[in-house]
Amino acid sequence: MKESKKENTSGAAKKAKSVKTGTGIIHNIKQGALQTDSNFKIIDFNGRLKTFFFSIGLSLKKGIYYKTFFESFADKFKLSPKMIEGTLNKIENKEFVSIEFNCPINGENKQFNIMHTPLSEGGFLLILTDISEEKNFGAVSSENIAETDRFFSLTIDLLCIADMKADFVRLNNTWENVLGYKVEELVGKNFYQFIHPEDVEDTMTAVSNLSKGKIVLNFINRYRCKDGSYRWLEWKASPFENKLIYAAARDITDRISFEEILRQNEEKYRFLTENVGDMIWQIDRDYNYIYVSPSVENILGYMPEEIMGESIFSLLTPSSADYLSQIEERNKNEYIFSPLKGGVYDLQHIRKDGSLVWCEVHSSPLYTPDGRLIFSQGVTRDINARKDAERKLKDYAAELKDLNATKDRFFSIISHDLKSPFNGLIGMTLEFKNNAQDYSYQEISTIGSEMHEAVVNTYRLLENLLEWSRIQLDQIQLVPSMVPLNEEVEKIITSLNISAAQKNIKLINCIDKNVIVYADLNMLKVILRNLISNAIKFTGRGGFTEIGCVAKDSSSIIYVKDNGVGIPEEIKKKLFRADSMYSSYGTEKEKGTGLGLLLCKEFVEKHNGKIWVESQPGNGSKFIFSLPFKI
């Protein structure tokens, strides 16, 4: 805080010194003089100026804005609106302004000159000079020269007076500060000898215009410094009686150098943006494109002019637009907000032809030194190929997971589910071999029936296992034909009647005899046999299993319904999945492997159909699958 106070005090001291300096000149020169502050309020003037304006009917007061006074002055002398506006604009832009006017004094027509010279600390000095008797600059008294020199020294511009022969007559000390020459080294010298050879011709044209009474504005040329280097100067010059040139120049070398750097950088930038494959862009605070590189055509199919002014959100899919909106909404809570704050986003864009393309968008904001946002800029890159590769990689990973689950389940079935029944059979047959004489006929019949059931179940398991392994090896070909569904269901019911009769379960065929489905007969048998077997397995004694078929939406919808134990919601999610192959015991402890439903799913999908289940615990289950009329 102390350091800041010191700086403020220093600034105030400089300002006070400037005012004091200006005041000293005002009250010690023979010309009329006036000074304003940085807001162009009149802060001081000498008696000569006050007396002059009083004599022509104008009142001069401290504290009023110079613009107000000047407009009264201009109205008095009928100055053109263009001159009034031009003069005031130059004053506000801190430019040197010289005005000449005629004024009758005591019956004699006098000619006066008013010079407005900007001060380095703001505001300007006004000098009113009677030039009626001056035929050239040599007529000015040495005393006036000294006074004018003191006035010249306050300006931030290079001021000079030259004759039409291009010889310097008067200069201020700023020339030494800018070019390194002392004023006496320049006075009397022809200014062409200091001008860059490439700029001499243009300068001669400008001087020619001055000799014709024309004012030259914003003319630029290069002047040689004392050390041999060149500085760029921007000139404003006005002729006087076709004899003298009053001119003010400003050193713009730094601006020119900066503009040249910008030009070179712009060329490099243009080359890059027009030749890289990525789309380079800039957006304003409202997310509208203000620049798009030509490569947008390769990525999105648009020409740059077609999307200039369009919002970046208009080119995004709804999901990507929502995603970006959520991010931007969070960014708005930050102290300094900028659209698309620096980051990397994967956004799906909509091409001109309506197709979609994934793009990786890199963005960063650009600020002015004082923290104001200029624009946000970035690079958009087509990553469709990468996204496809990532998607395939995920698919491969999922497929590998399924294959591993299949392999694990395969070995589990072989090592346990297929091996266990044979262990029981081996034990029973060994018992008969060693102790057959110890069993009654009834006992032998009962054990034989159990052995038969075990062999049949094991055979079915082995059959499913072989079918399933053939599917995994892609050895099963779909051979569809027209199948009388009622007839095939009857055959399967007949083969399962013994199992159903043991639990007093009624098997009901509700399929009309005229129903024909288009399917691979062997696959259809496997599907129906597994679903009906499962229904028997999970239905209690005295229950029923119903098989039916309806036509819907170009498909045959076949169902197997029971009034068994039903399936909890969490268990339904595990059905038809290779990574779980859920299995549980039936109502009378019948064992399963979970392989049957997976086999059904594989065979249904080969027909381009779908399989699903509707069930609630205690209310039975309904397994449904669809077979399209055309595969």
C-alpha positions as CSV (number, residue, x, y, z in Angstrom):
1,M,0.0,0.0,0.0
2,K,2.9,2.4,0.8
3,E,4.4,1.7,-2.6
4,S,1.1,2.5,-4.3
5,K,0.8,5.7,-2.4
6,K,4.3,6.7,-3.5
7,E,3.4,6.1,-7.1
8,N,0.2,8.1,-6.9
9,T,2.1,11.0,-5.3
10,S,4.7,10.8,-8.0
11,G,1.9,11.0,-10.7
12,A,0.4,13.9,-9.0
13,A,3.7,15.7,-8.8
14,K,4.3,15.2,-12.5
15,K,0.8,16.6,-13.2
16,A,1.5,19.6,-11.0
17,K,4.8,20.2,-12.7
18,S,3.1,20.0,-16.1
19,V,0.5,22.6,-15.0
20,K,3.1,24.8,-13.5
21,T,5.2,24.6,-16.7
22,G,2.2,25.4,-18.9
23,T,1.2,28.3,-16.6
24,G,4.6,29.8,-16.8
25,I,4.6,29.9,-20.5
26,I,1.0,31.2,-20.7
27,H,1.8,34.3,-18.6
28,N,5.3,35.0,-20.1
29,I,4.7,35.1,-23.8
30,K,3.4,37.9,-25.9
31,Q,0.9,35.8,-27.8
32,G,-2.5,34.9,-26.4
33,A,-2.3,31.5,-24.6
34,L,-4.6,29.0,-22.9
35,Q,-4.2,25.6,-21.2
36,T,-6.7,22.8,-20.6
37,D,-6.6,19.7,-18.4
38,S,-6.9,16.1,-19.6
39,N,-10.7,16.5,-19.7
40,F,-10.3,19.5,-21.9
41,K,-11.6,22.0,-19.3
42,I,-10.0,25.4,-19.5
43,I,-7.7,25.7,-16.4
44,D,-5.8,28.9,-17.2
45,F,-5.3,31.7,-19.9
46,N,-3.4,34.9,-20.1
47,G,-4.7,38.5,-20.3
48,R,-3.8,38.9,-23.9
49,L,-6.1,36.1,-25.0
50,K,-8.9,37.3,-22.7
51,T,-8.6,40.8,-24.1
52,F,-8.7,39.5,-27.7
53,F,-11.8,37.4,-27.3
54,F,-13.5,40.2,-25.3
55,S,-12.8,42.6,-28.1
56,I,-14.7,40.3,-30.6
57,G,-17.6,39.7,-28.2
58,L,-16.6,36.3,-26.7
59,S,-16.3,35.6,-23.0
60,L,-13.5,33.3,-21.7
61,K,-13.9,31.6,-18.3
62,K,-12.0,29.0,-16.4
63,G,-13.7,25.7,-15.7
64,I,-15.7,25.6,-18.9
65,Y,-15.1,22.9,-21.5
66,Y,-13.0,24.0,-24.4
67,K,-15.5,22.4,-26.9
68,T,-18.2,24.7,-25.7
69,F,-16.0,27.8,-26.1
70,F,-14.7,26.6,-29.5
71,E,-18.2,26.1,-30.9
72,S,-19.0,29.7,-29.9
73,F,-15.8,30.8,-31.6
74,A,-16.6,28.8,-34.8
75,D,-20.1,30.2,-34.9
76,K,-18.7,33.7,-34.6
77,F,-16.3,33.3,-37.6
78,K,-18.6,31.1,-39.6
79,L,-16.3,28.0,-39.7
80,S,-17.6,25.1,-41.6
81,P,-19.2,22.1,-39.6
82,K,-16.5,19.9,-41.2
83,M,-13.7,22.0,-39.9
84,I,-15.3,22.2,-36.4
85,E,-15.7,18.4,-36.2
86,G,-12.2,17.8,-37.6
87,T,-10.6,20.2,-35.2
88,L,-12.4,18.8,-32.1
89,N,-11.6,15.2,-33.2
90,K,-7.9,16.0,-33.5
91,I,-7.8,17.7,-30.2
92,E,-9.4,14.6,-28.5
93,N,-6.9,12.4,-30.3
94,K,-4.0,14.4,-29.0
95,E,-3.0,15.7,-32.4
96,F,-1.4,19.0,-33.3
97,V,-4.0,21.4,-34.9
98,S,-3.4,24.7,-36.5
99,I,-6.2,27.1,-37.6
100,E,-6.0,30.4,-39.5
101,F,-8.8,32.9,-39.6
102,N,-9.4,36.6,-40.5
103,C,-10.8,39.0,-38.0
104,P,-11.5,42.8,-38.3
105,I,-9.8,44.7,-35.5
106,N,-10.4,48.5,-35.2
107,G,-11.6,48.6,-38.8
108,E,-8.5,46.7,-40.0
109,N,-8.6,43.1,-41.3
110,K,-6.2,41.0,-39.3
111,Q,-5.0,37.5,-39.8
112,F,-4.5,35.2,-36.9
113,N,-3.2,31.6,-36.3
114,I,-4.3,29.4,-33.4
115,M,-2.1,26.3,-32.7
116,H,-3.4,23.5,-30.4
117,T,-0.4,21.5,-29.1
118,P,-1.1,18.3,-27.0
119,L,0.7,18.0,-23.7
120,S,2.4,14.8,-22.6
121,E,0.4,14.7,-19.4
122,G,-2.9,15.4,-21.1
123,G,-4.8,18.4,-22.3
124,F,-3.2,21.0,-24.7
125,L,-1.8,24.5,-25.0
126,L,-3.4,27.0,-27.3
127,I,-1.3,29.8,-28.8
128,L,-3.0,32.7,-30.6
129,T,-0.6,34.6,-32.9
130,D,-1.2,37.7,-35.0
131,I,0.4,36.8,-38.4
132,S,-0.9,39.8,-40.3
133,E,2.5,41.3,-40.9
134,E,4.5,38.2,-41.3
135,K,5.5,37.3,-44.9
136,N,7.7,34.4,-43.9
137,F,9.0,32.9,-40.8
138,G,12.1,35.1,-40.8
139,A,9.9,38.1,-39.9
140,V,9.1,36.5,-36.5
141,S,11.1,38.2,-33.8
142,S,13.8,36.4,-31.9
143,E,11.8,36.9,-28.7
144,N,8.7,35.1,-30.3
145,I,11.0,32.3,-31.5
146,A,12.2,31.7,-27.9
147,E,8.7,31.7,-26.6
148,T,7.5,29.3,-29.4
149,D,10.5,27.1,-28.6
150,R,9.3,26.7,-25.0
151,F,5.9,25.8,-26.4
152,F,7.4,23.3,-28.8
153,S,9.3,21.5,-26.1
154,L,6.1,20.5,-24.3
155,T,4.6,18.4,-27.2
156,I,4.9,14.7,-27.5
157,D,5.1,14.9,-31.3
158,L,7.8,16.0,-33.7
159,L,6.9,19.5,-34.9
160,C,8.6,21.4,-37.7
161,I,8.2,24.3,-40.1
162,A,9.8,23.9,-43.5
163,D,9.8,25.9,-46.7
164,M,8.6,24.7,-50.1
165,K,12.2,24.0,-51.1
166,A,12.1,21.2,-48.5
167,D,14.5,23.0,-46.1
168,F,13.8,22.8,-42.3
169,V,13.2,26.2,-40.8
170,R,12.1,25.4,-37.2
171,L,12.0,22.1,-35.2
172,N,11.3,21.2,-31.6
173,N,13.5,19.1,-29.3
174,T,11.5,15.9,-29.8
175,W,13.5,15.4,-33.0
176,E,16.6,14.9,-30.9
177,N,14.8,12.4,-28.7
178,V,13.5,10.4,-31.6
179,L,16.2,10.6,-34.3
180,G,19.2,11.6,-32.3
181,Y,20.0,14.9,-34.1
182,K,20.3,18.2,-32.3
183,V,17.9,20.8,-33.7
184,E,20.8,22.9,-35.0
185,E,22.0,19.9,-37.0
186,L,18.7,19.9,-38.9
187,V,17.8,23.6,-39.3
188,G,18.5,24.7,-42.9
189,K,19.0,21.1,-44.1
190,N,16.9,19.7,-46.9
191,F,14.7,17.0,-45.3
192,Y,14.9,14.7,-48.4
193,Q,18.5,13.8,-47.4
194,F,17.1,12.2,-44.2
195,I,14.3,10.2,-46.0
196,H,14.6,6.6,-46.9
197,P,15.4,6.3,-50.6
198,E,12.3,4.1,-51.2
199,D,10.1,6.8,-49.6
200,V,11.5,9.9,-51.5
201,E,9.1,9.7,-54.4
202,D,6.0,9.4,-52.2
203,T,7.2,12.3,-50.1
204,M,7.7,14.5,-53.1
205,T,4.2,13.8,-54.1
206,A,3.0,14.8,-50.7
207,V,5.0,18.1,-50.8
208,S,3.6,18.8,-54.3
209,N,0.1,18.5,-52.9
210,L,1.0,20.9,-50.1
211,S,2.3,23.4,-52.6
212,K,-1.1,23.3,-54.2
213,G,-2.7,24.3,-50.9
214,K,-3.9,20.8,-50.0
215,I,-3.6,19.4,-46.4
216,V,-1.7,16.1,-46.1
217,L,-3.0,13.7,-43.4
218,N,-1.7,10.3,-42.2
219,F,1.2,10.2,-44.6
220,I,3.9,7.7,-43.6
221,N,7.6,7.6,-44.5
222,R,11.0,6.6,-42.9
223,Y,13.5,9.1,-41.5
224,R,17.2,8.2,-41.0
225,C,18.4,8.4,-37.4
226,K,21.8,9.7,-36.5
227,D,23.0,6.1,-35.8
228,G,22.0,5.1,-39.4
229,S,18.9,3.2,-38.5
230,Y,15.4,4.4,-39.7
231,R,12.3,5.3,-37.8
232,W,8.7,5.3,-39.2
233,L,6.9,8.6,-38.9
234,E,3.3,9.4,-39.5
235,W,2.7,13.0,-40.7
236,K,0.0,15.6,-40.7
237,A,1.0,18.8,-42.6
238,S,-0.7,22.0,-43.7
239,P,0.6,24.7,-46.1
240,F,0.9,28.4,-45.2
241,E,0.6,31.1,-48.0
242,N,2.3,28.6,-50.4
243,K,5.6,29.5,-48.6
244,L,5.8,27.4,-45.5
245,I,4.8,23.9,-44.4
246,Y,3.6,23.4,-40.8
247,A,3.9,19.8,-39.9
248,A,3.5,17.4,-37.0
249,A,4.8,13.8,-37.0
250,R,4.5,10.9,-34.6
251,D,7.0,8.0,-34.2
252,I,5.1,4.8,-35.1
253,T,8.1,2.5,-35.5
254,D,7.0,0.3,-32.7
255,R,3.5,0.1,-34.2
256,I,4.9,-0.7,-37.6
257,S,7.2,-3.4,-36.2
258,F,4.3,-4.9,-34.3
259,E,2.1,-4.8,-37.4
260,E,4.9,-6.5,-39.4
261,I,5.3,-9.2,-36.7
262,L,1.5,-9.6,-36.8
263,R,1.6,-9.9,-40.6
264,Q,4.3,-12.5,-40.5
265,N,2.6,-14.4,-37.8
266,E,-0.7,-14.1,-39.7
267,E,1.0,-15.6,-42.8
268,K,2.4,-18.5,-40.8
269,Y,-1.0,-19.0,-39.1
270,R,-2.8,-18.8,-42.5
271,F,-0.4,-21.4,-44.0
272,L,-1.0,-23.8,-41.0
273,T,-4.7,-23.4,-40.9
274,E,-5.1,-23.9,-44.6
275,N,-2.9,-26.9,-44.8
276,V,-3.5,-29.0,-41.7
277,G,-6.1,-31.7,-41.6
278,D,-7.6,-30.6,-38.3
279,M,-10.2,-27.9,-38.1
280,I,-9.0,-24.7,-36.5
281,W,-11.7,-22.3,-35.2
282,Q,-12.5,-19.3,-33.0
283,I,-15.8,-18.5,-31.3
284,D,-17.1,-15.5,-29.5
285,R,-18.6,-15.2,-26.1
286,D,-22.0,-16.5,-27.4
287,Y,-20.4,-19.7,-28.8
288,N,-20.8,-18.5,-32.4
289,Y,-18.0,-19.2,-34.9
290,I,-16.1,-16.1,-35.9
291,Y,-13.4,-18.1,-37.8
292,V,-13.2,-21.6,-39.3
293,S,-10.3,-23.0,-41.3
294,P,-10.9,-24.6,-44.7
295,S,-10.3,-28.1,-43.3
296,V,-13.9,-28.0,-41.9
297,E,-15.0,-29.2,-45.3
298,N,-13.0,-32.5,-44.9
299,I,-14.3,-33.1,-41.4
300,L,-17.9,-31.8,-41.5
301,G,-18.6,-31.2,-45.2
302,Y,-19.3,-27.5,-44.8
303,M,-17.5,-24.6,-46.5
304,P,-16.2,-22.1,-43.8
305,E,-18.6,-19.4,-44.8
306,E,-21.6,-21.8,-44.3
307,I,-21.0,-22.0,-40.6
308,M,-19.6,-18.6,-39.8
309,G,-21.9,-17.0,-37.2
310,E,-23.5,-20.4,-36.4
311,S,-23.4,-21.7,-32.8
312,I,-21.1,-24.6,-32.0
313,F,-24.1,-26.3,-30.4
314,S,-26.0,-26.3,-33.7
315,L,-23.4,-28.8,-35.1
316,L,-23.6,-31.2,-32.2
317,T,-25.8,-34.2,-31.6
318,P,-28.4,-33.6,-28.8
319,S,-26.4,-35.8,-26.3
320,S,-23.1,-34.1,-27.0
321,A,-24.8,-30.7,-26.8
322,D,-26.3,-31.5,-23.4
323,Y,-23.0,-32.8,-22.2
324,L,-21.2,-29.6,-23.2
325,S,-24.0,-27.4,-21.8
326,Q,-23.6,-29.0,-18.4
327,I,-19.9,-28.3,-18.4
328,E,-20.4,-24.7,-19.5
329,E,-23.1,-24.2,-16.9
330,R,-20.5,-25.2,-14.2
331,N,-17.9,-22.9,-15.7
332,K,-20.3,-19.9,-15.5
333,N,-19.9,-20.0,-11.7
334,E,-16.2,-19.1,-12.1
335,Y,-15.0,-15.6,-11.5
336,I,-13.8,-15.1,-15.1
337,F,-16.0,-17.0,-17.5
338,S,-14.9,-18.0,-21.0
339,P,-16.8,-20.2,-23.5
340,L,-15.2,-23.6,-23.9
341,K,-12.6,-23.1,-21.1
342,G,-9.3,-24.7,-21.9
343,G,-9.8,-28.4,-22.1
344,V,-10.3,-31.5,-24.3
345,Y,-13.8,-32.8,-25.1
346,D,-15.0,-35.8,-27.1
347,L,-18.1,-34.5,-29.0
348,Q,-20.2,-36.1,-31.7
349,H,-20.9,-33.7,-34.6
350,I,-23.5,-33.7,-37.3
351,R,-22.0,-33.5,-40.9
352,K,-23.7,-31.6,-43.6
353,D,-25.0,-34.8,-45.2
354,G,-26.6,-35.8,-41.8
355,S,-24.0,-38.5,-40.9
356,L,-22.3,-38.4,-37.5
357,V,-18.7,-38.0,-36.7
358,W,-16.9,-38.1,-33.4
359,C,-14.4,-35.3,-32.9
360,E,-11.8,-34.5,-30.2
361,V,-12.1,-30.8,-29.4
362,H,-9.2,-28.9,-27.9
363,S,-10.0,-25.4,-26.7
364,S,-8.4,-22.4,-24.9
365,P,-9.5,-18.8,-24.3
366,L,-7.4,-15.8,-25.4
367,Y,-7.4,-12.7,-23.2
368,T,-6.2,-9.1,-23.4
369,P,-3.4,-8.1,-20.9
370,D,-6.1,-6.6,-18.6
371,G,-8.1,-9.8,-18.5
372,R,-10.8,-9.2,-21.1
373,L,-11.8,-12.1,-23.3
374,I,-10.9,-11.7,-27.0
375,F,-12.3,-15.0,-28.1
376,S,-12.0,-18.8,-27.5
377,Q,-10.0,-20.8,-30.0
378,G,-9.4,-24.4,-30.6
379,V,-8.7,-27.4,-32.8
380,T,-11.3,-30.1,-33.8
381,R,-10.0,-33.5,-34.9
382,D,-11.8,-36.3,-36.5
383,I,-11.6,-39.3,-34.2
384,N,-14.2,-41.6,-35.8
385,A,-11.6,-44.2,-36.5
386,R,-10.3,-44.1,-33.0
387,K,-13.9,-44.4,-31.6
388,D,-14.5,-47.3,-33.9
389,A,-11.4,-49.0,-32.7
390,E,-12.3,-48.4,-29.0
391,R,-15.8,-49.8,-29.7
392,K,-14.4,-52.9,-31.3
393,L,-12.0,-53.3,-28.5
394,K,-14.9,-53.2,-26.0
395,D,-16.8,-55.7,-28.1
396,Y,-13.7,-57.9,-28.3
397,A,-13.3,-57.6,-24.5
398,A,-17.0,-58.6,-24.0
399,E,-16.6,-61.4,-26.4
400,L,-13.5,-62.6,-24.7
401,K,-15.3,-62.5,-21.4
402,D,-18.1,-64.5,-22.8
403,L,-15.7,-67.0,-24.3
404,N,-13.9,-67.4,-21.0
405,A,-17.2,-67.8,-19.2
406,T,-18.2,-70.4,-21.8
407,K,-14.9,-72.2,-21.4
408,D,-15.2,-72.2,-17.6
409,R,-18.7,-73.5,-17.7
410,F,-17.8,-76.1,-20.2
411,F,-15.2,-77.6,-18.0
412,S,-17.5,-77.3,-15.0
413,I,-20.1,-79.3,-16.8
414,I,-17.7,-81.9,-17.9
415,S,-16.0,-82.2,-14.5
416,H,-19.1,-82.2,-12.4
417,D,-22.5,-82.3,-14.1
418,L,-21.5,-84.9,-16.6
419,K,-19.2,-86.9,-14.3
420,S,-21.6,-87.1,-11.3
421,P,-24.4,-89.2,-13.0
422,F,-21.8,-91.7,-14.1
423,N,-20.4,-92.0,-10.6
424,G,-23.9,-92.9,-9.4
425,L,-24.4,-95.4,-12.3
426,I,-21.1,-97.0,-11.6
427,G,-22.0,-97.4,-7.9
428,M,-25.4,-98.9,-8.6
429,T,-24.2,-101.3,-11.3
430,L,-21.3,-102.4,-9.0
431,E,-23.9,-103.1,-6.3
432,F,-26.0,-105.2,-8.6
433,K,-22.9,-107.1,-9.8
434,N,-21.8,-108.0,-6.3
435,N,-25.2,-108.4,-4.4
436,A,-28.0,-108.9,-7.0
437,Q,-29.3,-111.9,-5.1
438,D,-30.0,-109.7,-2.0
439,Y,-32.6,-107.5,-3.9
440,S,-36.2,-108.3,-4.4
441,Y,-37.9,-107.9,-7.8
442,Q,-39.6,-104.7,-6.6
443,E,-36.3,-103.2,-5.4
444,I,-34.6,-104.1,-8.7
445,S,-37.4,-102.5,-10.6
446,T,-37.2,-99.3,-8.6
447,I,-33.4,-99.1,-8.9
448,G,-33.6,-99.8,-12.6
449,S,-36.1,-97.0,-13.1
450,E,-33.8,-94.6,-11.3
451,M,-30.9,-95.8,-13.4
452,H,-32.9,-95.3,-16.5
453,E,-33.9,-91.7,-15.5
454,A,-30.2,-90.9,-14.7
455,V,-29.1,-92.3,-18.1
456,V,-31.8,-90.3,-20.0
457,N,-31.0,-87.1,-18.1
458,T,-27.3,-87.6,-18.7
459,Y,-27.9,-88.3,-22.4
460,R,-29.9,-85.1,-22.7
461,L,-27.2,-83.1,-21.0
462,L,-24.6,-84.6,-23.3
463,E,-26.8,-83.8,-26.3
464,N,-27.2,-80.2,-25.2
465,L,-23.4,-80.0,-24.5
466,L,-22.6,-81.3,-27.9
467,E,-25.0,-78.9,-29.6
468,W,-23.7,-76.0,-27.6
469,S,-20.1,-76.8,-28.4
470,R,-21.0,-77.0,-32.1
471,I,-22.5,-73.5,-31.8
472,Q,-19.3,-72.2,-30.2
473,L,-17.3,-73.7,-33.0
474,D,-19.8,-72.3,-35.6
475,Q,-20.4,-75.7,-37.0
476,I,-24.2,-75.5,-37.0
477,Q,-25.8,-74.2,-40.1
478,L,-29.3,-72.9,-40.1
479,V,-31.5,-75.0,-42.5
480,P,-35.1,-73.6,-42.2
481,S,-38.1,-75.2,-43.5
482,M,-41.9,-75.1,-43.1
483,V,-42.6,-77.0,-39.8
484,P,-46.1,-78.1,-38.6
485,L,-45.7,-76.9,-35.1
486,N,-48.6,-78.8,-33.4
487,E,-47.2,-82.1,-34.7
488,E,-43.7,-81.5,-33.4
489,V,-44.9,-80.3,-30.0
490,E,-47.0,-83.5,-29.7
491,K,-43.9,-85.6,-30.3
492,I,-41.9,-83.8,-27.6
493,I,-44.8,-84.1,-25.2
494,T,-44.9,-87.8,-25.8
495,S,-41.1,-88.1,-25.1
496,L,-41.6,-86.2,-21.8
497,N,-44.8,-87.7,-20.6
498,I,-43.0,-90.1,-18.2
499,S,-41.3,-87.3,-16.4
500,A,-44.5,-85.3,-16.3
501,A,-46.6,-88.3,-15.1
502,Q,-44.2,-88.8,-12.2
503,K,-45.3,-85.4,-10.8
504,N,-48.8,-85.7,-12.1
505,I,-48.2,-82.7,-14.3
506,K,-50.6,-82.2,-17.2
507,L,-49.0,-81.1,-20.6
508,I,-51.4,-79.1,-22.7
509,N,-50.8,-78.4,-26.4
510,C,-52.9,-75.3,-27.3
511,I,-51.4,-74.9,-30.8
512,D,-53.8,-75.1,-33.7
513,K,-53.1,-78.0,-36.1
514,N,-52.8,-75.7,-39.1
515,V,-50.0,-73.6,-37.6
516,I,-46.9,-73.7,-39.7
517,V,-43.6,-72.0,-38.6
518,Y,-40.5,-71.3,-40.7
519,A,-37.6,-72.7,-38.7
520,D,-34.7,-75.2,-38.5
521,L,-36.5,-78.3,-37.3
522,N,-33.6,-79.7,-35.2
523,M,-33.0,-76.3,-33.5
524,L,-36.7,-75.9,-32.8
525,K,-36.9,-79.3,-31.2
526,V,-34.0,-78.4,-28.9
527,I,-35.7,-75.1,-27.9
528,L,-39.1,-76.7,-27.2
529,R,-37.6,-79.7,-25.4
530,N,-35.6,-77.6,-23.0
531,L,-38.3,-75.1,-22.3
532,I,-40.9,-77.9,-21.6
533,S,-38.4,-79.9,-19.5
534,N,-37.7,-76.8,-17.4
535,A,-41.5,-76.2,-16.9
536,I,-41.9,-79.7,-15.7
537,K,-38.8,-79.4,-13.4
538,F,-40.1,-76.2,-11.7
539,T,-43.8,-77.1,-11.5
540,G,-45.1,-78.9,-8.4
541,R,-47.2,-82.1,-8.4
542,G,-50.7,-81.7,-9.9
543,G,-49.6,-78.6,-11.9
544,F,-49.8,-78.0,-15.7
545,T,-47.6,-76.8,-18.5
546,E,-49.2,-75.2,-21.6
547,I,-47.6,-74.7,-25.0
548,G,-49.2,-72.1,-27.4
549,C,-48.5,-70.0,-30.4
550,V,-49.9,-66.7,-31.8
551,A,-49.0,-64.6,-34.8
552,K,-47.9,-61.0,-34.2
553,D,-45.9,-58.4,-36.2
554,S,-44.7,-60.7,-38.9
555,S,-43.5,-63.3,-36.4
556,S,-44.7,-66.5,-34.7
557,I,-44.8,-66.0,-30.9
558,I,-44.4,-69.3,-29.2
559,Y,-44.7,-69.7,-25.4
560,V,-44.3,-72.4,-22.7
561,K,-46.4,-71.5,-19.6
562,D,-46.5,-73.2,-16.2
563,N,-48.1,-72.6,-12.8
564,G,-44.9,-73.5,-11.0
565,V,-42.7,-71.7,-8.4
566,G,-42.0,-68.7,-10.6
567,I,-38.7,-66.8,-10.8
568,P,-37.5,-63.8,-8.6
569,E,-36.5,-60.6,-10.4
570,E,-32.8,-60.9,-9.5
571,I,-32.7,-64.4,-10.9
572,K,-34.4,-63.4,-14.2
573,K,-31.4,-61.0,-14.8
574,K,-29.0,-64.0,-14.8
575,L,-30.9,-66.1,-17.3
576,F,-29.7,-66.5,-20.9
577,R,-26.2,-65.3,-19.9
578,A,-23.0,-67.2,-20.6
579,D,-21.2,-65.6,-17.8
580,S,-23.7,-66.8,-15.2
581,M,-25.5,-69.9,-16.6
582,Y,-27.7,-69.9,-13.6
583,S,-29.0,-73.3,-12.4
584,S,-31.1,-74.4,-9.4
585,Y,-32.9,-77.5,-8.2
586,G,-36.5,-78.3,-9.2
587,T,-39.5,-78.8,-7.0
588,E,-38.3,-82.4,-6.3
589,K,-34.5,-81.6,-6.3
590,E,-34.1,-82.2,-10.0
591,K,-30.6,-81.0,-11.0
592,G,-29.9,-78.7,-14.0
593,T,-26.9,-77.0,-15.6
594,G,-28.2,-73.7,-16.9
595,L,-27.0,-74.8,-20.3
596,G,-30.4,-75.4,-21.7
597,L,-31.6,-71.8,-21.7
598,L,-28.4,-70.5,-23.1
599,L,-28.7,-73.1,-25.9
600,C,-32.3,-71.9,-26.5
601,K,-31.1,-68.2,-26.8
602,E,-28.4,-69.1,-29.3
603,F,-30.8,-71.1,-31.5
604,V,-33.5,-68.4,-31.3
605,E,-31.1,-65.7,-32.3
606,K,-29.9,-67.7,-35.2
607,H,-33.5,-67.4,-36.5
608,N,-33.2,-63.6,-35.9
609,G,-35.7,-64.0,-33.1
610,K,-35.8,-63.0,-29.5
611,I,-36.5,-64.9,-26.2
612,W,-37.6,-63.6,-22.9
613,V,-39.4,-64.6,-19.7
614,E,-42.4,-63.3,-17.8
615,S,-42.6,-64.5,-14.2
616,Q,-43.3,-63.7,-10.6
617,P,-42.4,-65.8,-7.6
618,G,-45.4,-68.1,-6.7
619,N,-47.3,-67.3,-9.9
620,G,-45.5,-69.6,-12.4
621,S,-43.5,-68.6,-15.5
622,K,-44.0,-68.0,-19.2
623,F,-41.0,-68.4,-21.5
624,I,-41.6,-66.8,-24.9
625,F,-39.7,-66.7,-28.1
626,S,-40.3,-65.2,-31.6
627,L,-39.6,-66.8,-35.0
628,P,-39.9,-64.3,-37.9
629,F,-42.0,-65.4,-40.9
630,K,-39.0,-64.7,-43.0
631,I,-35.4,-65.2,-41.9
